[in-house]
Amino acid sequence: MTQLDQALLGLKSHEGVEHLLLVGTDGLLIRHVGEADGVSADTVAAMVPGVVAAAGALARSVGGDQASTAVLELDDGVAIVTTLSPEMLLAILVRSGVGFTSLLRELRRERGRLAELV
């Protein structure tokens, strides 16, 4: 198992995390960690760059430079999208009703290390 796989499995071990998708900025799926349960990993991956672009536009419109993480509340869970590097994005799908503050803290702390492992 690679160090990247270990890091992704570490994030996956957070309560409620159902899917992790490592995505290129072109929307191509690089790696998916999660069960095949009706989520189309390729479709989600294709949408992630648009979410990042919209979050960046919002950040710039309020005087910021860029957004590093976006959290979207969905009907049945939460999608967390974060930029790892200029070429790599990470999407995490968390089931509804589960706290994810510790996951956000770990993402902030480990973002640089994850980018190095890709």
C-alpha positions as CSV (number, residue, x, y, z in Angstrom):
1,M,0.0,0.0,0.0
2,T,1.4,3.4,-1.0
3,Q,1.7,6.4,1.4
4,L,-1.1,8.1,-0.6
5,D,-3.4,5.1,-0.1
6,Q,-2.7,5.1,3.6
7,A,-3.4,8.9,3.8
8,L,-6.7,8.5,1.9
9,L,-7.7,5.6,4.1
10,G,-6.9,7.7,7.1
11,L,-9.4,10.3,5.9
12,K,-11.9,7.6,5.0
13,S,-11.7,6.3,8.6
14,H,-13.5,9.5,9.9
15,E,-17.0,8.7,10.9
16,G,-19.5,9.2,8.1
17,V,-17.0,9.4,5.3
18,E,-18.4,7.4,2.5
19,H,-16.3,8.4,-0.6
20,L,-13.1,10.1,-1.3
21,L,-12.3,11.2,-4.8
22,L,-8.9,12.4,-5.9
23,V,-9.6,14.5,-9.1
24,G,-7.5,16.3,-11.6
25,T,-8.4,19.9,-12.3
26,D,-9.6,18.6,-15.7
27,G,-12.3,16.6,-13.9
28,L,-10.8,13.2,-14.5
29,L,-11.0,10.7,-11.6
30,I,-7.5,9.7,-10.4
31,R,-8.5,7.6,-7.4
32,H,-11.7,6.7,-5.6
33,V,-12.0,5.2,-2.2
34,G,-15.5,4.1,-1.3
35,E,-18.1,1.5,-2.0
36,A,-19.9,1.2,-5.3
37,D,-23.3,2.2,-3.9
38,G,-25.0,4.1,-6.7
39,V,-22.6,7.1,-6.6
40,S,-21.1,7.7,-10.0
41,A,-17.5,8.5,-9.1
42,D,-16.7,9.7,-12.6
43,T,-19.7,12.0,-12.7
44,V,-18.9,13.5,-9.3
45,A,-15.3,13.9,-10.4
46,A,-16.3,15.8,-13.5
47,M,-18.3,18.3,-11.4
48,V,-15.6,19.0,-8.8
49,P,-13.6,21.5,-10.9
50,G,-16.8,23.6,-11.4
51,V,-17.4,23.7,-7.6
52,V,-13.8,24.8,-7.1
53,A,-14.2,27.5,-9.7
54,A,-17.4,28.8,-8.3
55,A,-15.9,28.9,-4.7
56,G,-12.9,30.8,-6.1
57,A,-15.1,33.3,-7.8
58,L,-17.1,33.8,-4.6
59,A,-13.8,34.3,-2.6
60,R,-12.6,36.9,-5.1
61,S,-16.0,38.7,-5.1
62,V,-15.7,39.3,-1.3
63,G,-12.1,40.5,-1.5
64,G,-10.2,37.2,-1.0
65,D,-7.7,35.6,-3.2
66,Q,-9.1,32.1,-3.6
67,A,-11.0,29.4,-1.7
68,S,-9.2,26.4,-0.4
69,T,-12.2,24.3,0.8
70,A,-15.9,24.4,0.0
71,V,-18.5,22.6,2.0
72,L,-21.9,21.9,0.4
73,E,-24.9,20.6,2.3
74,L,-26.8,18.1,0.2
75,D,-30.2,16.5,0.9
76,D,-28.6,13.3,2.2
77,G,-25.1,14.4,3.3
78,V,-22.2,16.8,2.9
79,A,-19.7,17.3,0.0
80,I,-16.4,18.7,1.0
81,V,-14.2,19.9,-1.9
82,T,-10.6,21.0,-1.3
83,T,-7.7,22.1,-3.5
84,L,-4.6,20.0,-2.8
85,S,-2.4,21.6,-5.5
86,P,-2.8,23.6,-8.7
87,E,-3.4,20.3,-10.5
88,M,-5.2,18.1,-7.9
89,L,-8.5,18.3,-6.0
90,L,-10.1,16.2,-3.4
91,A,-13.8,15.6,-2.9
92,I,-15.1,13.9,0.2
93,L,-18.7,12.8,0.6
94,V,-20.0,12.5,4.2
95,R,-23.3,11.0,5.1
96,S,-26.0,13.1,6.7
97,G,-26.1,13.7,10.5
98,V,-22.4,13.2,11.1
99,G,-20.1,15.9,12.5
100,F,-17.1,16.6,10.3
101,T,-15.2,19.4,12.1
102,S,-12.3,17.1,12.9
103,L,-12.1,16.0,9.2
104,L,-11.9,19.7,8.2
105,R,-9.1,20.3,10.7
106,E,-7.2,17.2,9.4
107,L,-7.6,18.4,5.8
108,R,-6.3,21.8,6.7
109,R,-3.3,20.3,8.5
110,E,-2.5,17.5,5.9
111,R,-3.3,19.3,2.6
112,G,0.4,20.0,1.8
113,R,1.4,16.4,2.7
114,L,-1.3,14.9,0.5
115,A,-0.3,17.1,-2.4
116,E,3.3,15.8,-2.0
117,L,2.1,12.2,-2.1
118,V,0.2,12.6,-5.4
